[in-house]
């Protein structure tokens, strides 16, 4: 038997993607998948793409989960902390929710409401020094989907002094799976098709996470709901610190930052990121430009919001925590 793993919140989109990845993982043994309202349902009825997995969803409780070596918590924001606190210290946990991402508890209260549950190791291995911290951790807070796409584009620019930390603007479009699986009128097919709409303008909960991860001090963030199931395309712009910065210079900074990273690709000059090119993968595609009119530095980032933005990223962190090859069970290649 390999390393035993359990997934809490397996009936949602991120939970289903986790199950798909874990079922094909060479060293993980998927033993438990739990849900709330769907407890007792055959897995194939909830996730038809997983019909060949002969599993029944169990109830989400400590007794069901505590026998695993590793537990993934794919629960709504605010629901992970109480369950995690009851699991044995010997069980490693990757939390896909936001409960333990932020360092500043007052920001949790401001953006999410309620009492902050405390801070875990942040699960973005590509940040300097973070891979080593994840390897030492038993509790890891997986990143937010918009936060991944934005941070990978932005962090090297601020760290290198290429752009000012005080003037960052992000507009990012996401597929509908980012809003979760519960029934909502504005997510009906007839509402979403042939439409783009902004939401949580000026107050999105990933803003403090992005600032914390990148060192940005002022961030204007506008999320947009796009008529597609999966993917995020983020356009990140910043004011350069010098007037002689070119697109080639920006690409060089990004290329140097991610030269050894298996899941981040800086595209060649002239190529543009596509969300469909990252579908089903743990990859992030980046491209840079300098605006000829404003002079602002622009980096465009594409990910699969259920891949690098959630479930595949969680598996990457779990691999590191357990000393496994980081790419085990994952791919950098999309299915377009």
N, C-alpha and C positions, 0 to 999 in steps of 0.2 A: 504494500500500500504506500502511496506517495504522501505528500503533505495534504492533510485534510482541510478543506475550506468550506465555508458556509456563506450564503448571501441572504441578508435580511432586506426586505423590500424588493423581492425578486419579481413582483408582478408589474413594476414600472418599466419605462423604456430603458433607463440606465441599468436596472436590475436584469432585464432580459439580455442586454448586450453583454453584461458581465457573465451571465450563464453561458452564452455562446462562446466567449473567449475562454472561459475556464474549462468547458467541455473539451476543447482542443489543446489544452495546455499539457505539455509533456510531463510535468512533475506535480501538478495539482490534482487532487482527487476530490471532485465536487460531491459532497455528501448531503448537504442540507440546503434547501431554498425555502424561504418563508415569505409570508404575506399577511396582510390584515384581513380585508374583506374577502380576498380570494383564497384564504386558507382552506385547504381541503380539495381544491380544484386540481385536476390533472394539468401538468405544466403545458402540454401541447394545446390545451384549450385556451390558455391565457396567452401563450406565445407560439403560434402555429409553426414558426420557423424552427422551433425546438421540439417538434413532435417526436423525433426519434429518441429523445431523452425520456426514459421511463421514470418520471419523478412526479410526486404529488407535492404541492406547496403546503408547508407546515405552518404552524402558528408562530408569530414573532415573539418569542419569550426567551428568557435566559437559559432555561433548561434545554430548549431545543438547540441553541447556538453554542453553548459553552463547551461542548465536546470537540469542537473543531480546533485545529492549530491556528487558523487564521479566519477572521470574520470580516467580510465587507458589509458596511452599513450603507445601503442605498435608500435611505429614508428621507422624507421631507425635512426641510430645514427646521431645526428646533426639536426634532424627535430622536436624534441620535444619542444625545448626551446622557439621558437618563438610563437608556439601555446599556450604553458603553460602560457606565459607572458600575453596573452590576456584573459585568463579565469578569471572569478570573484574570488576574494579572498575567498569567501564563499564556493567555490567548492574545495573539497579535491582531490589531484592528486597523483597517483602512476605512475612514469615514468619507463617503462621497458627498455628504451634506456640509453645510457651512458652520456647524456648531463650534468647531475648534480651530477655525482658520485665523481669526483675528487676534492680534496681541492686545490691542486696546479694547477693554470691555465696554467702555462708554460708546465706542463706535458700533459694537454689536447692538447695544440698546437703541441707538439712534436709527440704524438701518433695518434691524430685524425685530426689535422689541424684546422685552423680557430680560432675564438675568443671563449674563455671559457664563458659559460652562467651563471656561479655561482654554488654554492654548496648547495645541499639539504641534509636532514637527510638520512644517509645511511641505506638501508633496509635489514639488516641481523640481525634478532632478537636474534640469538644465541650468538652474541658477547657480552661481559660483558657491561652492562649498556645501550645497544642499544635498547632493548625492551622498556625501559622507554622513551627514546628519540623519538622513533617512535610514542608512545602513545600521545606525546605532539605535534606532527608535523601535519601540513596541506599539506606538500609537502614532498614526500619520493622518493628517487632515488633507484630503485630496483637494485639488484646486477647483475653483469655479470655471465654467466653460468659457465665458467671456474673458475671465482673468487670464487663462492660458493663452488664448489667441493674442490678447493685448500685451501681456508681459513678455512673451517671447519676441515680439516686435520691438518693444520699447526699452526693456531693461538694459541691453548693451549700449543703446544710444545715450542714455543718461549716465551709465557707469563710465563711459569713455569721454564724457564731457562734450559730446557732439551736439546735443540739444539742451535747451534750458529746461530744468525740472518744473518751472513755474507756469509753463504754457503748453499743456498737452491737450489735444482734442482727439476724441475717438468716436467714430460712427461705425457701428457693427450690426450686421444683419444675421439673424439666426433662424434656423428651421424650427418648426412647430414642436418637435419633440423636446426642445428646451423648456417648454412650458409645462411639461409633465403630462400624465396620462388621464387625469381626471376630466370628466366631461365639462366643457365650458363653451358657451355659445359662440364667443369670438374665435374659437379654434375649430369650429365646424368647417368642413370642406368648402361649403358654399360661401362662407365668410372670408376664408383665407385666399382662395383661388383668385388670381389676377389682382392681387392687392398687396401693398406694402403699408405697414402702419407702425409708428413709433409707440413705445410704451415706457412707463417709469422714467420719463424724461426728467433729468435733473436730480434724480434721487434713486438710482439703481444700486442695489445692495453690493455689487461687485466693485464699486468705486473704492472703498477703503482697502479692500484686498489688493487691488491693482496698485494703489499708492504704496501700500506696505511692501509689496514684492519688488517694485521698480525704483522707489525713491522719488517718484513724481510728487510734487508738492501741490500742484493745482491741476485738476483733471476735469474736463467737460466730456461727459459720456452720454451718447444717445444710442440706445438699442432699438433695433428695427425687427419686427416680425416679418419673415419672408415666406412666400408661398412654396416651401419645400419641406420635406420631413426632417432632413438632417443637414448639418453644416453650419459653420460660422465664417463670415468674411468680415474682417475688421480692418478699417482704414485708420491708421494712427498717424497723427501729424504733430510736429513740434517745431519750435522756433530754433534755428541753428545758432550756435555760439560764435560762428564765424561766417563771413560772407563768401568764403572761397570753398565751401563744402559742396561736393558734387555727388551725383548718384553713385559713381564708382567708389567714392570714399565711404559712403554709407554701406554699400554692399560689402566692402572690405571689412568694415567693423563687424557686421553681422556674420560674415564668413569666418572671421577669426574667432568670434565668440562660440560658434557652433561647429567648428571644424571636426571635432571628435564626437559629435552627437549623432547617434544613428537615426533619430526621428525628426530632426529639423533640417530642412533643405532650403538654402538660399538659391533661388532660381537664377539662371543665367540672364544676362542683359537681354531685354526684349520679351521675355516670358512673363506671363501674369499668373497669379494664383487662381485656382478654381476650387470651389468647395467639392465638386464632384471628383476631383483628382485625389482627394484625401478620404473619400467615403470608405468606411470599413477599416480604416487604418489608425495607427497611433502617430501619424505624421503631422507636421506643420510645415506649410510652404510659405516662404517669405519673398517679397520683392520690394525694392527701394526705388525712390525717385526724389528729385528736388523740384518743387513747383517753380516754373519759369517766371511766374508773375509775383508771387508772394515771397519766394525763396524758402518756404517752409519745407522741412524734411518730411517725406511721406514713406511709411512702410505699410504694405498691405499683407495681411496674414490670413491664411485659410486653414481650417481644421475641420474634422468631423466632431461635432459637439458631443456625441456619444462615444467617440474614440478618444483622441487626445484631450477632449474636453471633459471626459468623465471616466468611462469604464476601462478603456485601454490604459489610460494614465494611471488608474488605480492598480491595475495588474502590473504595470511597470514599477510602481512604488513597492508593491508586494514582493516582486522578484528581488529588488534591492534589499528589502528588509530581511529576506530569508537567505541571502547570499547566493541566489541563483543567477544565471545569465540574464542580464537586464532585458533582453529582447525575447526571452522565452514566451512562447504562446502569442507573440505579437508580430505585426508586420508594418513596415513603412510604406507599403505599396497599396494604393487605393484599388477599388474594383470597377472603376469607370470603364 
